[in-house]
Amino acid sequence: MNKEILRFIPAFEAVLFASGEPVSIDRLSAIFDLGIDEINDITQEIKDRLNKSGSGIELVKLENAYQLCTRSEYGEYIRKMADMHRKTPLSQAAFEVLSVVAYNQPVTKSFIEQVRGVDCSSTVTTLIEKGLLEERGRLELPGKPLLYGTTKNFLRCFGISDLSELPPLPHDEEAARSDMGEQLSAMDVIEEEE
């Protein structure tokens, strides 16, 4: 990497830190007037430096965006500092709704209910409040039902960069329900305090 590109590293860190949210590659490109290859070189250098220094912060890629995050191994101290409540595990119904949405998004509430066979209004509302689901527009049908999809927080909580990292669905419907329930309940989801 040339010295010209290296000079952007502190500025990148400052922008990512100040944002507090994922910053898209396109936005970084516009801010620094750099190409995507240069953006990728800089972010890789930042990742390497943070890893080598043993920093409590890491640079995480979430789909087409980057965010500075604390390392999960220091979560205990962060919870103490923020005086957070004990982790609240998601219900089986919440995991099922997340599975349906993650694999089929964007979807309507009626689609989720059709797959699960029960009303899911309160579960969808809870998942939106936890920042795991979000509204993604409306379907062009009578009544214009809302469409739902997963969020970047969903990716962060489940430790994946994008939806392509989700485990493949088994062909057998019974096996699919069992496997997804086991895989998702094994993941640790932390409720964010408002």
NORLIN-V809520 format. One line per field, one symbol per residue. phi: phi as a letter, one per 40 degrees, with the letter a starting at -180 (. if undefined). A space follows every 50 residues. Layout:
phi=???
This chain:
phi=.ccccdccdccddccccccgbcbccccccccbfbccccdcccccccdccc cccgccbbcbcbfbabacbccccbdcccccccfcccdbcccdcccccdcc cdcbccbccccdccccgacbdcccccccccgcbacbhbccbdgfccbbac bccddcccgbcaccccccccccdcccccccccccccccbbcccc
